[in-house]
Amino acid sequence: MQPVPAYQSSDSGNSDREVTVHLVVSKGRGCRSTYFKGYFHMRREPRTFRVDRIQGEVTDTSSGEMATFWHLFELSGQ
Protein backbone atom coordinates (compact mmCIF):
# COMPACT_ATOMS: atom_id res chain seq x y z
CA MET A 1 0.00 0.00 0.00
CA GLN A 2 1.42 3.36 -0.99
CA PRO A 3 -0.52 6.32 0.39
CA VAL A 4 0.70 9.64 -0.94
CA PRO A 5 0.10 12.12 1.89
CA ALA A 6 0.45 15.88 1.83
CA TYR A 7 2.82 15.99 4.78
CA GLN A 8 3.82 18.93 7.00
CA SER A 9 7.50 18.47 7.75
CA SER A 10 9.01 20.25 10.74
CA ASP A 11 11.85 21.59 8.58
CA SER A 12 10.79 21.63 4.90
CA GLY A 13 7.09 22.58 4.99
CA ASN A 14 4.28 20.89 3.06
CA SER A 15 5.05 18.32 0.38
CA ASP A 16 3.46 15.29 -1.26
CA ARG A 17 5.32 12.12 -0.36
CA GLU A 18 5.08 8.66 -1.82
CA VAL A 19 5.55 6.24 1.04
CA THR A 20 5.05 2.50 1.26
CA VAL A 21 3.63 2.02 4.75
CA HIS A 22 4.99 -0.98 6.66
CA LEU A 23 3.84 -0.43 10.24
CA VAL A 24 1.59 1.91 12.22
CA VAL A 25 2.69 2.46 15.83
CA SER A 26 0.76 4.14 18.64
CA LYS A 27 2.68 5.20 21.72
CA GLY A 28 -0.30 6.36 23.73
CA ARG A 29 -3.62 8.10 23.20
CA GLY A 30 -4.33 10.59 20.44
CA CYS A 31 -2.85 11.38 17.08
CA ARG A 32 0.31 13.14 18.33
CA SER A 33 1.65 9.82 19.56
CA THR A 34 0.80 7.78 16.45
CA TYR A 35 3.50 7.19 13.86
CA PHE A 36 3.97 5.09 10.77
CA LYS A 37 7.13 3.49 9.51
CA GLY A 38 7.62 3.03 5.83
CA TYR A 39 9.81 3.36 2.77
CA PHE A 40 10.11 6.98 1.56
CA HIS A 41 10.55 6.69 -2.22
CA MET A 42 12.05 10.16 -2.83
CA ARG A 43 14.88 9.60 -0.33
CA ARG A 44 15.08 5.86 -1.11
CA GLU A 45 15.26 4.94 2.56
CA PRO A 46 13.07 3.84 5.47
CA ARG A 47 11.63 6.68 7.53
CA THR A 48 9.25 7.31 10.43
CA PHE A 49 6.41 9.83 10.02
CA ARG A 50 4.00 11.40 12.52
CA VAL A 51 0.37 10.77 11.56
CA ASP A 52 -0.76 14.18 12.89
CA ARG A 53 1.39 15.91 10.26
CA ILE A 54 -0.59 14.41 7.37
CA GLN A 55 -2.73 17.11 5.77
CA GLY A 56 -6.13 16.06 4.39
CA GLU A 57 -6.76 12.84 2.52
CA VAL A 58 -4.23 10.33 1.25
CA THR A 59 -4.41 8.13 -1.83
CA ASP A 60 -3.98 4.39 -1.72
CA THR A 61 -2.19 3.91 -5.06
CA SER A 62 -3.06 0.21 -5.20
CA SER A 63 -6.83 0.90 -5.21
CA GLY A 64 -7.09 4.60 -6.01
CA GLU A 65 -9.15 5.11 -2.83
CA MET A 66 -8.85 8.55 -1.22
CA ALA A 67 -9.55 8.86 2.49
CA THR A 68 -7.98 10.05 5.70
CA PHE A 69 -5.00 8.05 6.90
CA TRP A 70 -7.09 7.10 9.95
CA HIS A 71 -9.83 5.65 7.75
CA LEU A 72 -7.50 3.75 5.39
CA PHE A 73 -5.77 2.04 8.29
CA GLU A 74 -8.92 1.69 10.40
CA LEU A 75 -7.48 3.66 13.29
CA SER A 76 -9.35 5.47 16.03
CA GLY A 77 -8.35 8.24 18.38
CA GLN A 78 -7.99 11.16 15.98
Secondary structure, 3 states (H helix, E strand, C coil): CCECCEEEECCCEEEECCEEEEEEEECCCCHHHEEEEEEECCCCEEEEEEHHHEECCEEECCCCCEECHHHHCCCCCC
